Amino acid sequence: MRPSATDRFVIAQFSDLHCGDPRYDPRMLERVIDAINGLGPDLVVVTGDLTVNGYRDEFEIAKAEIDRLTCAEVVVIPGNHDSRNVGYLHFNDLFGTRWDHRELAFEARHPAVGERVRMVSLDSSKPDLNDGELGRHRYDWLAEQLEGPPAFTIVAIHHHLVGIPGTGRERNIVLDAGDVLAILDSYSVDLVLAGHRHVPYVWQVNGTLIVTSGTASTWRTRGETPPSYNVVTITPTEVQVSMIALGGRSTSQESRFQRNHL
């Protein structure tokens, strides 16, 4: 039996808009946002690369589109393209902090789930480099954000923590991924949302689901992988990851995983 609406917590994730790129498709992004608004998720997470070169006008295009989301809780993080040309200053101005922690009180809306959602967002970008890194100076901060009463815990980071099939030779895993994964494991993080390589995939590492998103609004794709976005549905017993294809030969896919951190 499928859970009722009050038994589930729904997250929509999209990534790598690349506003300003010649292959950016505003009509595609419009369709994605309309679909997410129709879905009515509890949380929307945009996992970086809003722009192609970090310029103000590119950020303003992304801001106008993201502002069309009707969800009350929207988390936006920067990617490596957003830190080009000191673009992180424009990100700060238009979207706020690049490091965030939220305790989302959804017990009243979802009494059957009976838990909180802890949302921690990280900036893994480095100015004018494609590489990603959290940095030792941020480890204590991350640990402090993950502490607290039991909750379904989500971390958003642009760069991926493990290799993604179908992305060619690996170059941009987070430079200190091992240390970051150890911190996430020590606090039993349930879900990591990432972007960066434009290929959707799900890894399960020590009970943590690492979910990457494809590009939601460009044709900067790899091989026959189409643009896409993700819908993650959390129930009391499982996590469902739906990868929604937007074009190409591939079709949408759904994966189900038993919750390991109950």
C-alpha positions in Angstrom: 0.0 0.0 0.0 1.4 3.4 -0.9 1.7 5.9 1.9 -0.9 8.6 2.3 0.1 12.2 1.7 0.7 12.8 5.4 3.1 9.8 5.6 5.6 11.3 3.1 8.0 14.1 2.9 8.8 15.2 -0.7 12.0 16.9 -1.9 12.5 18.2 -5.5 16.1 18.6 -6.5 17.4 20.3 -9.7 20.9 21.5 -10.6 23.3 23.0 -13.1 21.1 25.6 -14.7 24.1 27.3 -16.4 22.1 30.5 -17.1 24.0 32.5 -19.8 25.4 29.4 -21.6 24.7 29.0 -25.3 23.2 25.6 -24.5 20.9 27.0 -21.8 17.2 26.3 -22.6 14.9 28.7 -20.6 11.8 26.8 -21.8 13.1 23.6 -20.3 13.7 25.3 -16.9 10.2 26.8 -17.1 8.7 23.4 -17.6 10.7 22.0 -14.6 9.6 24.8 -12.3 6.0 24.4 -13.4 6.2 20.7 -12.8 7.7 21.2 -9.3 5.1 23.8 -8.4 2.4 21.3 -9.5 4.0 18.6 -7.4 3.9 20.8 -4.3 7.0 19.4 -2.5 7.9 20.1 1.1 11.4 21.2 0.2 13.2 22.3 -3.0 17.0 22.0 -3.2 19.0 23.7 -6.1 22.5 22.2 -6.0 24.6 24.8 -7.8 26.0 26.0 -11.1 23.2 28.6 -11.5 25.4 30.5 -14.0 28.1 29.7 -16.6 30.6 32.4 -15.7 29.4 33.9 -12.4 28.3 37.3 -13.9 25.6 39.4 -12.2 23.2 39.2 -15.2 23.4 35.4 -15.2 22.6 35.3 -11.5 19.7 37.6 -12.1 18.2 35.3 -14.7 18.6 32.3 -12.3 17.1 34.4 -9.4 14.0 35.3 -11.4 13.4 31.7 -12.3 14.0 30.3 -8.9 11.7 33.0 -7.4 8.9 31.4 -9.4 9.0 28.4 -7.0 6.0 28.3 -4.7 7.5 26.0 -2.1 8.0 27.6 1.2 11.4 26.0 1.8 13.9 26.5 -1.0 17.6 25.8 -0.5 20.1 27.1 -3.1 23.9 26.5 -3.0 26.6 27.7 -5.4 28.7 25.6 -7.8 32.1 26.0 -9.3 30.8 28.1 -12.2 29.2 30.4 -9.7 32.5 31.2 -8.1 34.1 32.3 -11.4 34.9 36.0 -11.7 34.3 36.5 -7.9 30.7 35.5 -8.6 30.2 34.3 -5.1 29.7 37.9 -4.1 26.7 38.1 -6.4 25.4 34.8 -5.0 25.7 36.2 -1.5 23.8 39.4 -2.5 21.0 37.6 -4.4 20.6 34.3 -2.5 22.1 34.8 0.9 24.6 32.6 2.8 26.5 29.9 1.0 26.6 27.8 4.3 23.3 27.1 5.9 21.6 25.0 8.5 17.9 24.6 9.0 15.7 22.6 11.3 12.5 22.0 9.5 9.6 21.4 11.8 7.3 19.2 9.7 5.9 17.1 12.6 2.6 19.0 12.5 2.1 18.5 8.7 3.3 14.9 8.8 2.3 13.4 12.1 2.7 9.8 10.9 6.4 10.5 10.1 6.9 12.0 13.5 10.3 13.4 13.0 12.2 16.5 12.0 14.2 17.2 8.9 17.7 18.6 9.4 19.0 20.4 6.3 22.7 21.4 6.0 24.0 23.1 2.9 27.7 23.5 2.0 29.7 25.5 -0.5 32.4 23.3 -2.0 33.5 25.7 -4.7 36.9 27.3 -5.0 37.3 30.6 -7.0 38.1 30.1 -10.7 38.7 26.3 -10.2 36.5 23.4 -11.1 37.8 21.4 -8.1 35.7 21.1 -5.0 36.8 21.0 -1.4 35.2 21.5 2.0 38.4 22.3 3.8 39.7 21.4 7.3 38.6 24.7 8.7 35.0 23.8 8.0 35.0 20.3 9.6 34.1 21.5 13.1 31.3 23.7 11.7 29.8 20.8 9.8 29.9 18.6 12.8 28.2 21.2 14.9 25.4 21.5 12.3 24.8 17.8 12.3 24.5 17.5 16.1 21.1 17.6 17.7 18.1 15.5 18.4 17.3 12.6 16.0 16.2 13.8 12.6 16.2 12.8 9.0 19.4 14.6 8.0 20.2 16.0 4.5 23.4 17.5 3.3 23.5 19.5 0.0 26.9 20.0 -1.7 27.6 20.8 -5.4 30.6 18.6 -6.1 30.1 14.8 -5.7 31.7 12.7 -3.0 32.1 9.6 -5.1 32.7 8.9 -8.8 29.7 8.9 -11.1 29.5 6.4 -14.0 29.2 7.8 -17.5 31.1 11.0 -16.8 34.4 10.2 -18.4 37.7 10.4 -16.6 37.2 11.4 -12.9 38.7 14.8 -12.0 36.4 16.7 -9.7 35.5 14.6 -6.7 35.7 16.7 -3.5 39.4 16.9 -2.8 38.9 15.9 0.9 36.0 13.5 0.2 37.3 10.9 2.5 37.3 13.2 5.5 33.9 14.6 4.6 32.4 11.1 4.2 33.7 10.1 7.6 32.0 13.1 9.2 28.7 12.3 7.5 29.0 8.7 8.5 29.7 9.5 12.1 26.5 11.5 12.3 24.4 9.0 10.3 23.5 11.4 7.6 20.6 10.0 5.6 20.8 11.8 2.3 23.4 13.8 0.3 22.2 15.8 -2.7 24.8 16.9 -5.3 25.1 18.0 -8.9 28.1 19.0 -11.0 28.6 16.3 -13.7 25.2 16.5 -15.3 24.5 12.7 -14.8 21.9 11.5 -12.3 23.0 8.6 -10.1 22.4 7.1 -6.7 25.1 5.5 -4.5 24.5 4.0 -1.1 27.5 4.4 1.2 27.3 3.0 4.8 23.5 3.6 4.8 23.8 7.2 3.4 22.2 7.8 0.0 24.3 10.0 -2.3 22.0 11.4 -5.0 23.3 13.4 -7.9 21.2 15.4 -10.3 21.5 16.0 -14.0 21.3 19.4 -15.6 17.7 20.8 -15.5 17.9 23.5 -18.2 20.8 22.9 -20.6 21.9 20.6 -23.4 25.3 20.3 -21.8 24.8 16.6 -21.5 27.0 13.5 -21.8 26.4 10.9 -24.4 22.7 9.9 -24.4 22.0 11.1 -20.8 19.1 13.6 -21.1 18.5 16.6 -18.9 16.7 15.7 -15.8 15.7 16.6 -12.2 15.1 14.4 -9.1 12.1 13.9 -6.8 13.0 12.2 -3.5 10.1 10.9 -1.4 10.8 9.9 2.3 8.4 7.6 4.1 8.6 6.1 7.5 10.3 3.0 6.1 12.0 3.9 2.8 13.4 6.6 0.5 12.3 6.7 -3.1 14.4 8.5 -5.7 12.8 9.4 -9.0 14.9 10.7 -11.8 12.7 12.6 -14.2 14.1 12.7 -17.7 13.3 15.8 -19.8 14.4 14.6 -23.3 16.6 12.2 -25.2 16.2 8.5 -25.5 16.4 7.7 -21.8 13.3 7.4 -19.7 12.6 8.4 -16.1 13.7 6.0 -13.4 12.7 5.2 -9.9 14.8 3.5 -7.1 13.7 2.5 -3.7 15.9 2.1 -0.6 15.1 0.9 2.9 15.9 3.5 5.5 19.0 2.4 7.4 19.0 5.2 10.0 15.6 4.6 11.6 
